[in-house]
Amino acid sequence: MKIRSIVGVGGVFAGLGVILGAFAAHGLKNILPAQMLDVFYTGVQYQLIHALAIILCGVLLTTGFADKSQKYFALAANCFIIGIFCFSGSLYALALSGVKWFGPITPFGGLAFILGWGLFVFAALQIKEVNQ
C-alpha cells in the first residue's frame, strides 16, 4: 500500500469514527439499551485510536529513517486496518443488530491490534538515528 493510501485510509477511519460517535450520541442514545450503546462506543474508541496509529505509520514511512523499518510500519498499518474492521466492525454490528455471533469476531480484531502494535515497536527499533 502506498504511503498516501495509508495516511488517507487513516483519515477516513478517523472521520468515520467521529461520525459514528456523533451518531451514537444523538441517534442511538434513545434507541439502544445502555449496554449496547457502551459496546458501540467501545468500537468508536478503538477505531479512533487505531485510525491515528495508521496515520502515524504513514507519516513514519516518509521520514527517511525508515529504510529497514518500512516494511514493518506498513504491516503494522495493515494490521490496524484489519483490526478496525474485525474489532470495531463486529462491535457495531453486535450493538445494532443484537446478533450474538458477531461477538466471537471481536477477539480476532483485538489480536490484529496487538500484532500491529508489536510490529510498530519492532519497526521503531529498526530505525537508525542520524547521530549514530
Secondary structure, 3 states (H helix, E strand, C coil): CCHHHHHHHHHHHHHHHHHHHHHHHHHHCCCCCHHHHHHHHHHHHHHHHHHHHHHHHHHHCCCCCCCCCHHHHHHHHHHHHHHHHHHHHHHHHHHHHCCHHHHHHHHHHHHHHHHHHHHHHHHHHHCCCCCC
